[in-house]
């Protein structure tokens, strides 16, 4: 069972897209350059003036309205998990008050998913097979889009890296990102209702995945990187890493439902604990 356990702990690195919205969080603001003068004290003081609750709410509403692609996600979030939705929007407004300005809509989707994962994360692994498949199908669609953008962005997506380039690319593909967020939300809601308990993948299930990866052109070393916890020094180049990451998701997708669902469930459970 050792390899099965490794699958649940190391392969999750390659599917950190299950927490994928985290990579959409805005990067820290650039530091002030040495040649740029600081604003005068009066301006700095003005920026410290606290925002009212009404101003923070308006700023949040305007930020979310700027990305109508996410409207369905937030509406469904409010309906399915009203307590978590209220806690999330309260946290968003508190942040706006502290910063004095709103973040991007992409950031708020990112944080909503993170907070939902923190409070309800274990439920997603208990969803029906169709809901689990939708989560991974959405992740695969986003990863394919990143692969078309550049191998570097694709690998950044695999590892959950944050960069201005990636954020720009993600913002330009909001329909895909919105579907990824909504799929995760719906699977969590479905898991809350169904609460399906599944056993861990068997050695035979893992062997089937290895065979599927080999049939997609992966060599033994690359398969061991994906499901054996192996690290390479030097690492694979971006183009190849992107390619085998895509092959991993595609191989999982092509497996028989009973095997695929157990692996999906285990991976989502591990993501919820990460």
Protein Blocks (a to p, Z undefined) as FASTA:
>chain_A
ZZmmmmmmmmmmmmmmmmmmmmmpccddddddfklccddfklmmmmmpccdfklmmmmmm
mmmmmmmmlmmmmmmmmmmmmmlmmmmmmmmmmmmmmnopacdfklmmmmmmmmmmmmmm
mmmmmpcfklmmmmmmmmmmmmmmmmmmomklmmmmmnopacfklmmmmmmmmmmmmmmm
mmmmmmmmmmmmnopacddddfklmmmmmmmmmmnopafklmmmmmnopacdddddfklm
mmmmmmmmmmmmmpcfklmmmmmmmmmmmmmmZZ
